[in-house]
Amino acid sequence: MSAAPPASAPSPAWLRVAMPHPGYADGVVANLTRIAGTPCGRAMLEQVRASGHGVVIEKPAPTNPPNAHVRSQDPRAATAPGRSTGESDADGRPVTGTGGGADIVVAYDPNNWPSPIDRASPASDVMLFSLLCRGLGLLRGTADPTWQQSGEMSADEAAQVEQYRRERGNG
């Protein structure tokens, strides 16, 4: 009988792609390959892996305009210790984070990016990179739910995305 790996050990299934139809996973994997082809992309993917939590990339329900987001499988664990998760318990008291980190779901369809109705929207791989950067706080248990819900990137996330754009070329 073997001992379980320590909590900080990466899960063997740290990154999974749902396959709702032929071609979906191919598009996601192509973008992950492009991300891994840059130094900052490899570093970000290593941070995701090293978190010890898993990522599932799945196709979101269709919306108009297209949308993509990241959600935690356990809001308490994903939220920084002592910070409100934005939820209340049965007695109406704020539920606070424990900071242990949690698995995440990235709802993203590579065929929606760049958006055909918004020429300024990011390329497909840039969108996925951005979502994975946003997910790092959830994976690590350092997330600030108010920031996550705003949809805006933190200064650190924005800097990482800009670095990725420079390394990949702005095409």
N, C-alpha and C positions, 0 to 999 in steps of 0.2 A: 504494500500500500504506500503510495507516495503522498508527501505532505502538500498541502495547497500552497501556491505561490504567495509571497507576501503581498499585502494590499497594494503596494506601490509597483509591483511587477506588472508590465503591460499584459493585457488580455491577449490571448492568441487570436481572438476575433475582434481586434480593436477597430477594424474598418470593414463594414459590409455594405453592399449595394443591393437594394431590392430590385427585382427583375419583373416589373409589372407587364412588360410586353417586349418582344424582340427589338433590340436596338437601344433600349433605354440605358442598360448597364454599359453598353459600348460607348455611348456619349459621355457618361460619367467617368468611366475609366480613361478615356482620351483626355479629359480635362485634368484628372488626377495626374496623368503622365506628364502633361504640360507643366503642371504645378511643380511636380518633383524634378523637372528639368532645370529649375532655377535654384540658386543657393538659399534664398529666403523661403522658397516653397518647400524645399527639403527640410529646412530647420523648423518650419511651422508644422509639417507632417510629423516630424520627430517629437515635437512638443505634444501633439495630439496623442501619439502612440505612448509616450512616456507618462501620460496622465494616469494610466492604469484603468481608464474607462473606455467604453466602446462608442462608436459612431455608426449610425445607420443612415444611409442616404436613400431617401425614398421620393417617389414622384408625388407632388402635391395634387390635390383636387384642382381641376381647371378653374382659373379665375380670369376676369377681364377687368383691368389689365393683369398680366401675369404677376405672380408674387413668389417669394421664396422666404424661408425663415428657419430659425433654429429653435428647438424646444428641448427642455430637460425632461428626462424620465422621472426625476425626483427633485422637485423645486427646493425642498429644504436642504438637501445635500449640495445642490448646485449654488446655493446662495451663501454669501460670506457669513461667517459666524456672527450672530447677534443682529444682523440686518433683516429687516422685514422682507418676507417673500412676496408680499402683496396679497396674501391670503389671510383668512381669519379662521380660528378654531370654532368648535360648536358653541362656545361661550362668548364668541365675538372678539376674543383677544387676538392680536396680530400673531401670526406664525412666523418664527424667526429661523434663519438659516443655521445649519450645523457646520457647513464648510467642508464636508467630506468629498465633494465632487460627485458627479453623476454621469451616467450614460446620456447621450444626446441623439436626437433625430434631426437630420438636416432635410427639410422639405424643399426640393429643388429639381427643376427639369431643365437640362441643358438646352433643350430645343426652344426654350422661352427667352434665351439671352443671346445677343442683345435683343431687347424688346423691339418688335417691329413698329410699335407706336411711339417709342421714345428713343430717338437717335443717340441721346446722351447716356443711355443705360449701358452698364458694363458688359463686356464680352462674357461669354459663358464661363470660361475658366476663372476670370477675375471675380465673377459673382460667387463661384464655389469657394475660391480662396478667401473672400471676404466673410462668407458664412462660417467657414472653419475657424477663422480668426475670432469671430464673435463667439463661437462655441467653446473656445479655450477657457474662458472664465467659468462656464458651466461645468466643464470637465474637471477643472481644478478646485471647484467649490469657492470661488472668489467673486462670483457674479453679483452685480448690483441690478436687481430686477427693474428698477425704475429706468436705468440706462438701457437695459435689454428691451424693454417695452417701447421705448421712444423710437426705436428704429434707426437712431443716429449712431454713427461710429464714434468710439472714443478717439482721442488724439493718437493713442498708441496704435489702435486698429487702422486708422486712416494712414498713419506713417508706414505700417506694414504693407498695406494695399498699394500705396504709392511706390514703395521699394519693389514689390513684386511686378508692378506695371513696368518699371524701368528695366528690371532684369529680363523680363519676357519680351520687351519691345512693345510699343504702344499700339501695335496692329490689332 
